[in-house]
């Protein structure tokens, strides 16, 4: 699966290892901007190398006016094992 804006990813390296995030943009060809709405807010996303991210799904409703609360709620549907949860 290709990593595009709106992809739900699992962090595979760093202090945020095993965290579930949404890709909200790209800094350049090798870095994605990720946020989870709790530790990493949409206003201050984390810059992470693409090779340290593993795609696990796609957010169905990713829009530019999304709030941190909406993002956090949408990511709760994905569990740490890489599948869709509740």
VORORO-106540 format. One record per residue (C-alpha): residue in three letters; x, y, z. Coordinates in steps of 0.05 Angstrom, whole numbers, padded with zeros to 5 digits, always signed. Example, Ala and Ser with C-alpha at 12.3 -4.5 7.8 and 13.67 -1.06 7.14 Angstrom:
REM residues 2
ala+00246-00090+00156;ser+00273-00021+00143;
END
This chain:
REM residues 86
unk+00000+00000+00000;unk+00026+00068-00019;unk+00030+00123+00034;unk-00011+00183+00013;unk-00046+00239+00050;unk-00100+00208+00094;unk-00064+00142+00104;unk-00064+00112+00174;unk+00007+00090+00191;unk+00042+00052+00246;unk+00108+00081+00270;unk+00163+00029+00267;unk+00221+00068+00298;unk+00237+00122+00348;unk+00206+00142+00414;unk+00137+00139+00382;unk+00146+00066+00360;unk+00081+00027+00354;unk+00040+00091+00353;unk-00017+00100+00304;unk-00017+00165+00265;unk-00049+00196+00203;unk-00008+00226+00147;unk-00031+00298+00139;unk+00020+00320+00088;unk+00091+00314+00062;unk+00153+00355+00079;unk+00193+00329+00019;unk+00202+00264-00019;unk+00228+00224+00041;unk+00189+00254+00100;unk+00115+00253+00118;unk+00080+00298+00168;unk+00041+00256+00217;unk-00009+00273+00273;unk-00053+00234+00321;unk-00095+00290+00351;unk-00069+00277+00422;unk+00007+00277+00429;unk+00019+00306+00360;unk-00032+00358+00341;unk-00052+00380+00272;unk-00022+00448+00286;unk+00046+00417+00301;unk+00055+00351+00263;unk+00116+00306+00269;unk+00164+00301+00210;unk+00179+00226+00201;unk+00218+00188+00149;unk+00174+00146+00104;unk+00218+00084+00114;unk+00199+00086+00189;unk+00124+00083+00174;unk+00081+00023+00156;unk+00012+00036+00124;unk-00046+00001+00158;unk-00107+00034+00127;unk-00139+00097+00099;unk-00181+00149+00136;unk-00249+00151+00103;unk-00261+00225+00117;unk-00197+00265+00115;unk-00211+00338+00103;unk-00170+00401+00113;unk-00217+00429+00165;unk-00213+00368+00210;unk-00202+00381+00284;unk-00156+00344+00332;unk-00217+00314+00366;unk-00244+00286+00300;unk-00175+00258+00281;unk-00167+00224+00349;unk-00236+00193+00343;unk-00222+00168+00272;unk-00156+00136+00293;unk-00189+00098+00350;unk-00220+00053+00297;unk-00151+00025+00282;unk-00116-00022+00331;unk-00041-00032+00341;unk-00042-00098+00303;unk-00055-00063+00237;unk-00128-00078+00226;unk-00192-00040+00234;unk-00219-00044+00304;unk-00287-00030+00335;
END
